[in-house]
Amino acid sequence: MFSSVELLSLQAKVRGFQAQGTTVRQHISRSHGTKKCDLWQLKRSLGNNAREHLVAYCLLRGVPYEKVEKCPKTLPDAKRVLNIMQEHASYAERRKLTLEKVENLLKPIQTS
């Protein structure tokens, strides 16, 4: 579906977010007061970005959302996931991706 170069780029971004999160967590443990609060805000932001990029990466690889996150309390922002997917797709592949398609990929499977 998508070339390995495009997926490698996205995979590298996910790993970069993880490395940044680890570094920030180390700084948090040594900080106090408002600096610690600011670092926690940065860590949360990095976590959200990492999550959205990881979900986009998995969806591009054809992995169902249910296998990525077993018990999500909230779904990731479909618009942001779509933008990430489009950023790492060729022109022809980008045209096939729509917000509706991404929203459907993020919906949990209903079992009756």
N, C-alpha and C positions, 0 to 999 in steps of 0.2 A: 504494500500500500504506500508507504513512505520510504524514502531512501535512508540508508543507514547513516549517511553523513548528517542529515537533518536530525535524526534521532540522537546521534552522538552529541550534537550541539546542545540539545535539550537535556540530555542526561548529564552533561557537564555542568549545566546551570543548576540542576537539582543537587549535584554533589557540592557545588560552590555554596549554595544556601546552607547545606548541612555543615560544611566546614566553618562558615561564618557563625552559625548558631552555636557551635562548640566553642569558638573563640569568645563570643559574647557571654556565654554561660560562665566561662572561666573568669571574665572580668566582673560579672555580677557577684560571684562569690567573694571577690576582694573589695567590693565597693560598699558604700554606705549612703544613706540619705537620698537626696533627689537624684544623684547620679545613678544610684542603683535602680530607682524607679524609671529613669530614662532608658537605662539599658534593658530593663524588662520590656518596655514598650518596643524597643528595637527588636528584641528577641521574638516577641509576638508577631511583629510585622514580617520578620524573616520566616517564621513558621508558616504564616498564611501564604506567603509567596512560594515557599517550598512545596506546600500542599497543592496549590493550584498547578504548579509546574509538573509535579509528580503525577497528578490526575491527568493532565493533558498528555504527558508522555505515555502513560498506560493506555489511554483511549486511542492514541495514534497507533500504538502497537496492537490494538484489538483486544486488550484485556478488559473484561467487563468491570464496571465501577464497583460492583459488589465484592469483587476479589481484591480491590485496592483498599477499600475501607469497609471493614466488616460491620461496624455499628456507628455510623456517623450521626451525631446529634443534629448537625446542620449540613446542608449540601454546599459544596463550593460554589462560588459565583460563576454561573454559566457564561456570562459575557467575558469575564476575565479568562476563563479556560478557553473559550473560543478564540480570543485574541492571541493567546499563547500558541494554540494549535495552528492558527493561520500564519503566525510569525515563522513557524518552522515547517511550512508546507510549500510546495511549488505552486505556481500560478494555477495550474489545472486542478490540483488537489484543493487549493484554497477556495476555488469556486464551488466545490461540492460541500464545503463546511458551512452550515448555517446555525444560527442560534437555536432554532427549533430542534435540529438534529442533536446538538450538544445537550440541550435540556432533556431530550429523550434518552440519551446515553447515561445521564446522571440520575434518572428516575429509578427508584428501587423496583425490582421485579415484584409484581403483585401475585401472591400465591393464594389460591382460593381453596 
